[in-house]
């Protein structure tokens, strides 16, 4: 359940009518629901009750400081993959001891920054990275807590661009090599081995790949303990999928996912970390856009919106489906008709949906893209010199702009023309 519902025929975010926000900030814009963010975080947190655990929100899915503050206030940890994300977590008030640092290409500057600012653990993805962390930690005279991200060679059964747990993917250390790399890690100065990390992909809609990966993590943990390592923490990554199409089947629930964690790993006495992103933020946000034109094409009608692929890239990048609904609820019995729903960007890839059944809307009408709270605003660009669109947070009957739309002057002002021109 989310908090974007029709009330008296008008789509609301919690208690705020969407047209009210549109009038205040203009379209297009993203809007997030505090209640949904809180609810989704608690689903995981409650489901893991009984185990020592920390739910680390994957900031890459939605990195707005206000969103991070909502979750941080509930005690969430954060999973970051860059120095910028680390600084966002800190700026939102999350202490270093609740931040884990993942990613295949951590730079020396990032490693230094994080070691100085405080970090719960590095999820290390290669031997060269391990050695770099050891060198920098030694230089600084500190000890870097690390888990090795192992690649379990498991098929996550998701879109190929977001699967990460197969041996052909760039992520992690092959699980067969892990014991040797742990032995090296334990011998390196400035390194404290604290656990094992795994993440097999995103938008998983079945539990079986998690069972397969966690079972391999279990076997590895037992082997590492036998080798003399003190494995006290398991970071199990993120990846649980969400329903993008309301009419379709629903992916497993957090409580079922937590059930797998408990049954496969619950007896090891380890602290459990998970890194969900999409399940917390995805259905906590929508993108609202206006219809600019209705264009009759050859055998098809195009609905041309003021939002485009630069604002929400998932449909053109992954062929992803987002439900698109009118903000004013159609009268019962209104017949749907097929539309190609497109943006103004000058390439055919700027298509949100083809032959999508929609009740008729016309110029000036508002439509909402559901499930746009994850990997929406964070993946936006200014392609076609379209300024980034604003983000709004709703809480009950109040709303606030949490990232303003830059003016054209601000956008142009970032460029400069060299003197010699
Ligand atoms: N942990 C790590 C190490 C990750 O790489 C990811 C996502 C997550 C956690 C969070 O996964 P989630 O719970 O959100 O599935 N842009 C794509 C998704 C890319 C996911 C990348 N890694 C999309 O729009 O579908």
Boltz pocket constraint, residues with backbone or C-beta under 6 A from the ligand:
constraints:
  - pocket:
      binder: B
      contacts: [[A, 58], [A, 60], [A, 61], [A, 79], [A, 102], [A, 103], [A, 161], [A, 162], [A, 199], [A, 201], [A, 202], [A, 203], [A, 204], [A, 237], [A, 238], [A, 239], [A, 240], [A, 275], [A, 276], [A, 277], [A, 278], [A, 279], [A, 314], [A, 318], [A, 374], [A, 375]]
      max_distance: 6.0
